[in-house]
């Protein structure tokens, strides 16, 4: 019966093949189901539980997810319609703490849903290869989502610490005559020195509505100046700061040496300096900020450098040591180290040229800082800023100043420096200074006629009458004089020190 035996064998083989194929298909179905559950958890957290698991957990998770999406979408829309909402979100301590906790809880909860989705996929029924693949997929999804959320919580924590550490907790100060006046003080980074003798003093007078800014700078070596009436310093020096070697940058240390006069003041040096600046300019200060130039170097590096038109060789070194290198002329992107020397170099230069260069850096930073670069280097920038700046601006006002900074970015920056040849820094005329400060602010607001030219630029030359005010050049138009790396000269005035458009003067 050979034919009959062959027929029985064929039937058995076919049945075995059919059974094997069915099992293979069933294994693939179980694997796809397990992967689908994990994918559902990725797209709609809780949907896997709602379909195959604890429906109550699934409903709660889905509702929370939808609520978070709606809140997030609402914040995005509100921020797009009103920038102040976005600035409030990134500066309010309570809001930041809420977001931070929410991100951490979301990371833990989402990871738990992934693990439960893996359980619902019945891993013990999967073949070993499929089981390993499911474990790998679940692990990648779980750790990827959780790590992104936890890293976001970390960045929010960094921002919160930055706001809490850097900004004050005092009461907000209202605008004076429609403007916020902030005193910016820059100190060198020597050991135990920064902040003790501010070598750079600039008032940023900012329109409270438009953000239009006027930078008013005072030289560190100004003498015989008045203090604001009613201040402690005015009581001690009613006829001005008249004493041997008494200069503006020495007010800070004088106050520290006489702390008892200031009672319980937290920053007598700052208070004394503010009374001097108010007496000189006639402006009432709202807030102050102390900038450590060493920290400024780190900030420039964190934002990727700053592009400056270096108009003349700038020495690196000097100030009591040897010059050992130079920043060469030309438009180039400077590192933090180079930017620091561009701002502070005085060898083959003078204080007033240095003040002009510092203004150029301020303008360049305002124009060039890219929000995408800030996001990519946020932690570095926050760390550098915390080390760079101490300020009295309260945390509650950060959103307001962020909004004003955004408005100022698209406008011209005006400058006025209380320096020669327009002003006498040894016997300053307070009435004249008050008048010129008021005129500079009025011009910036469009309330006064503009000057015949936007900037003060001297004629070029190396000898004779060239480079002197009123000198006429023959033949082709000559380029402007550049002294100490700044357009202009000590006798004719540096362009960046008095300009209606800082960009054009730099």
C-alpha positions in Angstrom: 0.0 0.0 0.0 2.7 2.5 -0.8 0.3 5.0 -2.3 -1.9 5.0 0.7 1.2 5.6 3.1 2.4 8.5 1.0 -1.1 10.1 1.2 -1.1 9.9 5.0 2.4 11.4 5.3 1.4 14.3 3.0 -1.6 15.0 5.1 0.4 15.0 8.3 3.1 17.4 6.9 0.4 19.8 5.6 -1.2 19.9 9.0 2.1 20.5 10.7 2.9 23.3 8.3 -0.5 24.9 8.7 -0.2 24.8 12.5 3.3 26.3 12.3 2.1 29.1 10.0 -0.7 29.8 12.3 1.5 30.1 15.3 3.9 32.3 13.4 1.1 34.6 12.4 -0.2 34.6 16.0 3.3 35.5 17.3 3.5 38.4 14.9 0.1 39.6 15.9 1.0 39.6 19.6 4.2 41.5 18.9 2.4 44.1 16.8 -0.2 44.5 19.5 2.5 45.0 22.1 4.2 47.7 19.9 0.9 49.3 19.2 0.2 49.7 22.9 3.5 51.4 23.4 2.9 53.7 20.4 -0.5 54.6 21.7 1.1 55.5 25.0 3.6 57.7 23.2 0.9 59.6 21.2 -2.0 59.6 23.7 -0.8 58.7 27.2 -3.6 56.5 28.9 -5.1 55.3 25.6 -3.5 51.8 26.1 -5.0 51.5 29.5 -8.4 52.7 28.3 -8.4 50.1 25.6 -7.0 47.0 27.4 -6.2 47.9 31.0 -7.5 49.9 33.9 -10.0 52.2 32.3 -10.1 54.5 35.3 -6.3 55.1 35.0 -6.6 55.6 31.3 -9.4 58.2 31.6 -7.5 60.2 34.2 -4.2 60.1 32.1 -6.0 61.1 28.9 -7.8 64.0 30.6 -4.7 65.3 32.2 -2.9 65.0 28.8 -5.6 66.9 27.0 -5.7 69.6 29.8 -1.9 70.0 29.6 -2.1 70.3 25.8 -4.8 73.0 26.1 -2.9 74.9 28.7 0.3 74.7 26.6 -1.6 75.8 23.5 -3.2 78.6 25.4 0.2 79.9 26.6 1.6 79.7 23.1 -1.3 81.7 21.6 -1.3 84.2 24.5 2.5 84.7 24.1 2.2 85.2 20.4 -0.5 87.8 20.9 1.3 89.5 23.9 5.0 89.1 24.5 4.6 90.1 28.1 2.8 86.8 28.8 5.9 84.9 27.6 8.2 87.1 29.6 6.1 86.6 32.7 6.3 82.8 32.2 10.1 82.8 32.1 10.5 85.2 35.0 7.8 84.6 37.6 9.2 82.4 40.3 5.9 80.7 41.2 5.1 80.0 37.5 8.6 78.5 37.0 8.3 76.3 40.1 4.8 75.1 38.9 6.2 74.2 35.5 9.2 72.5 36.9 7.1 70.3 39.3 4.6 69.6 36.5 7.4 68.4 34.1 8.9 66.1 36.8 5.5 64.6 37.6 4.8 64.2 33.9 8.1 62.4 33.4 7.4 59.9 36.2 3.7 59.4 35.2 4.5 58.9 31.5 7.3 56.4 32.3 4.8 54.4 34.5 2.3 54.3 31.7 5.0 52.9 29.3 5.8 50.2 31.8 2.1 49.4 32.2 1.7 49.3 28.4 4.6 46.8 28.2 2.7 44.7 30.8 -0.5 44.9 28.8 1.4 43.6 25.8 1.8 40.2 27.7 5.6 39.9 27.2 5.6 36.3 28.5 3.5 35.2 25.6 6.0 36.7 23.1 8.8 34.8 21.4 12.2 35.5 22.8 13.2 37.6 19.9 10.0 39.6 19.9 10.3 39.9 23.7 13.7 41.4 23.5 12.6 43.8 20.7 9.6 44.9 22.8 11.8 45.5 25.8 14.2 47.6 23.7 11.4 49.6 22.1 9.8 50.3 25.4 13.0 51.2 27.1 13.9 53.6 24.3 10.5 55.3 24.4 10.3 55.4 28.1 13.8 56.8 28.7 13.6 59.2 25.8 10.4 60.8 26.9 11.4 60.9 30.6 14.8 62.3 29.9 13.5 65.1 27.7 10.9 66.1 30.3 13.5 65.9 33.1 16.0 67.9 31.1 13.2 70.5 30.6 12.6 70.6 34.3 16.3 71.1 34.9 16.4 74.1 32.5 13.4 75.6 34.2 15.2 75.1 37.5 18.3 76.8 36.1 16.1 79.7 35.0 14.4 79.9 38.4 17.7 79.9 40.2 19.0 82.5 37.8 16.1 84.8 38.5 16.2 84.2 42.2 20.0 84.7 42.5 20.5 87.6 40.1 17.5 89.8 40.8 16.4 91.6 43.9 13.3 91.1 46.0 12.5 94.7 46.7 9.5 96.8 45.7 9.1 97.9 42.1 9.8 101.5 41.2 7.6 103.5 38.9 8.8 105.3 35.8 10.1 108.9 36.3 8.6 111.2 33.7 7.7 108.2 31.5 11.2 106.7 31.7 13.1 104.1 33.6 16.6 105.1 34.5 19.0 102.3 35.3 22.6 102.9 36.5 25.0 100.4 34.9 28.3 100.1 36.8 31.3 98.1 35.4 34.1 97.0 37.6 37.4 95.3 36.6 38.0 91.7 37.6 41.0 92.1 39.8 41.2 90.1 43.1 38.8 91.8 45.7 38.4 94.7 43.4 35.3 94.3 41.2 32.5 96.4 42.4 34.7 98.4 44.7 35.8 101.0 42.2 33.4 101.0 39.3 35.5 102.2 36.3 32.5 102.4 34.0 29.3 104.3 34.8 26.4 104.5 32.3 22.8 105.5 32.8 20.4 103.6 30.5 17.4 105.9 30.2 14.6 103.8 28.7 11.2 105.0 27.5 8.6 103.1 29.5 6.3 102.7 26.4 8.6 102.4 23.4 11.9 101.1 24.8 13.8 103.9 23.0 17.1 104.1 24.9 19.6 106.8 25.6 22.9 105.8 27.1 24.4 108.6 29.2 28.0 107.9 30.4 30.1 109.5 33.0 33.9 109.4 33.2 35.5 107.7 36.1 37.9 110.6 36.7 35.2 113.4 37.0 35.9 115.6 40.0 34.2 118.4 42.0 30.7 117.2 41.1 27.5 117.7 43.1 25.4 115.1 44.9 21.7 114.7 44.9 20.1 117.0 47.5 18.9 115.3 50.6 21.4 112.4 50.2 23.9 111.4 52.8 26.7 112.4 50.4 25.2 115.8 49.9 25.2 116.3 53.7 28.8 115.4 53.8 29.8 117.4 50.7 27.3 120.2 50.3 29.6 122.0 47.8 30.5 119.0 45.8 33.0 116.2 46.0 35.9 118.5 46.6 38.9 116.8 48.1 42.4 115.7 47.1 42.2 112.9 44.4 38.5 112.6 44.9 37.0 111.2 41.6 33.7 109.7 40.7 34.9 106.1 40.8 36.2 106.8 44.4 32.7 107.6 45.8 32.0 103.9 46.2 35.1 103.2 48.4 34.6 106.4 50.4 31.1 105.2 51.3 32.5 101.8 52.3 35.0 103.5 54.5 32.3 105.5 56.2 29.5 102.9 56.5 28.2 104.3 59.8 26.9 107.3 57.9 24.5 105.2 55.9 22.8 103.4 58.8 21.4 100.0 57.8 21.9 100.4 54.1 22.7 97.1 52.3 24.9 98.8 49.6 26.3 102.1 50.9 28.8 102.2 48.0 26.0 101.9 45.5 23.8 104.4 47.3 26.6 106.9 47.4 27.4 106.4 43.7 23.7 106.8 42.8 23.5 110.1 44.7 26.5 111.3 42.7 25.0 110.2 39.3 21.7 111.8 40.2 23.4 115.0 41.2 25.4 115.1 37.9 22.7 114.2 35.4 19.6 115.5 37.1 17.9 112.1 36.6 16.3 110.0 39.3 17.5 106.4 39.2 15.0 103.5 39.4 17.5 100.7 39.6 21.2 99.8 39.4 23.2 96.9 38.0 26.8 96.1 38.7 28.7 94.3 35.9 31.8 92.2 36.5 33.9 92.5 33.4 35.3 89.0 34.0 31.8 87.6 34.0 31.1 89.6 30.9 33.8 87.7 29.1 32.1 84.4 29.9 28.8 85.8 28.7 30.2 86.8 25.3 31.6 83.3 24.9 28.3 81.8 25.8 26.5 83.7 23.1 29.1 82.8 20.5 31.1 86.0 20.4 30.3 89.5 19.2 31.0 91.1 15.8 32.8 94.4 16.1 34.3 96.8 13.5 37.8 97.1 15.0 38.9 100.4 13.5 42.4 100.4 15.0 44.9 98.1 16.6 43.7 97.4 20.2 46.5 96.3 22.6 46.0 93.3 24.8 47.8 93.9 28.1 49.0 97.1 29.6 47.2 98.6 32.6 50.3 98.0 34.8 51.7 95.1 32.7 53.3 94.6 29.3 51.4 94.6 26.1 51.8 91.1 24.7 49.3 91.0 21.8 46.9 93.0 19.7 43.4 92.8 18.3 43.9 93.6 14.6 41.7 96.1 12.6 38.8 94.9 10.6 35.2 93.5 11.0 35.6 90.4 13.0 33.9 88.3 15.6 35.6 88.7 19.0 35.9 86.1 21.7 35.0 87.0 25.3 38.7 87.5 26.1 39.2 89.9 23.1 35.9 91.7 23.9 37.0 92.3 27.4 40.3 93.9 26.3 38.5 95.9 23.5 36.3 97.4 26.3 39.1 98.1 28.9 42.3 98.8 26.9 43.7 102.3 27.6 47.3 101.9 26.3 47.9 104.3 23.4 44.4 105.6 24.2 42.4 107.5 26.8 39.4 107.0 29.1 37.0 108.7 26.7 38.0 106.5 23.7 37.5 103.5 26.0 34.0 104.8 26.9 33.1 105.0 23.2 34.3 101.5 22.6 32.2 100.2 25.5 29.1 101.8 24.0 29.8 100.0 20.7 29.9 96.7 22.6 26.6 97.5 24.3 25.0 98.3 20.9 26.4 95.2 19.3 25.2 92.9 22.0 21.7 94.4 21.8 21.6 93.9 18.1 23.3 90.6 17.7 22.2 88.3 20.5 20.2 85.6 18.7 17.2 84.0 20.6 18.1 80.6 19.0 21.7 80.9 20.3 20.3 81.8 23.7 18.2 78.7 23.8 21.0 76.4 22.7 23.4 77.8 25.3 20.9 78.7 28.0 22.6 77.1 30.9 26.0 78.6 30.1 24.4 82.1 29.6 22.5 81.8 32.9 25.6 80.8 34.7 27.7 83.6 33.1 25.0 86.2 33.8 24.7 85.2 37.4 28.5 85.7 37.8 28.4 88.9 35.8 25.6 91.0 37.2 24.3 92.0 40.6 21.2 94.2 40.3 18.4 95.8 42.3 15.8 95.2 39.6 13.2 93.0 41.4 12.2 89.7 39.9 8.7 91.0 39.6 9.9 93.6 37.0 12.0 91.2 34.8 9.1 90.6 32.4 8.7 94.4 31.9 12.4 94.9 31.1 12.5 91.9 28.8 9.6 93.5 26.8 11.4 96.9 26.8 14.6 95.2 25.6 12.8 93.5 22.8 11.4 96.9 21.7 14.8 98.6 22.0 16.4 95.9 19.8 14.6 97.3 16.7 15.3 101.0 17.4 18.2 103.3 17.3 20.2 103.8 20.5 21.2 107.4 21.3 24.3 108.3 23.4 25.6 111.2 25.4 28.8 111.2 27.3 29.8 113.8 29.8 33.3 114.1 28.4 35.6 116.7 26.7 35.5 118.7 24.6 31.9 119.4 25.3 32.2 119.2 29.0 34.8 120.0 31.6 35.3 117.0 33.8 37.4 118.8 36.4 35.0 121.6 37.1 31.8 120.3 35.6 28.9 122.7 35.0 25.9 120.8 36.6 23.4 123.2 34.9 24.9 122.6 31.5 24.9 118.8 32.0 21.3 118.7 33.1 20.3 120.8 30.1 22.2 118.5 27.7 20.8 115.3 29.3 17.3 116.7 28.9 18.0 117.6 25.3 19.4 114.2 24.5 16.2 112.5 25.9 13.9 115.0 24.1 15.7 114.3 20.7 15.4 110.5 21.3 11.6 111.0 21.9 11.3 113.3 18.8 10.5 116.3 21.0 13.5 118.4 20.0 15.2 119.3 16.6 17.9 116.9 15.6 21.5 118.1 15.2 22.8 118.8 11.7 24.6 115.5 11.8 23.9 112.3 13.7 27.4 111.8 15.0 30.4 113.9 15.9 33.2 112.8 13.5 36.5 114.5 13.0 38.4 114.9 9.8 41.3 112.5 9.4 44.9 113.5 9.3 48.3 112.9 10.9 49.8 116.3 11.0 49.3 120.1 10.6 45.7 121.2 11.0 44.3 117.9 9.9 42.2 116.3 12.5 41.4 119.6 14.2 37.8 120.9 14.4 37.0 123.0 11.3 39.9 121.8 9.3 39.1 121.4 5.6 40.5 118.5 3.5 41.5 119.0 -0.1 40.6 116.7 -3.0 38.8 113.5 -2.3 36.8 112.9 0.9 39.0 111.6 3.6 38.0 109.0 6.1 37.2 110.0 9.7 39.9 110.2 12.4 40.3 107.1 14.5 42.0 107.5 17.8 42.4 104.7 20.4 40.1 102.5 18.3 37.2 104.9 18.2 36.0 107.3 15.5 37.0 110.8 16.5 39.6 112.3 18.8 39.9 113.8 22.2 39.8 117.3 20.8 36.9 116.8 18.5 34.9 114.2 20.5 34.4 110.5 19.9 31.4 109.7 17.7 30.0 106.9 19.8 30.0 109.2 22.9 27.4 111.5 21.4 25.2 110.0 18.7 21.5 109.6 17.7 22.4 106.2 16.1 25.0 104.2 17.9 25.3 101.7 15.1 26.4 104.4 12.6 29.0 105.7 15.1 30.6 102.3 15.6 
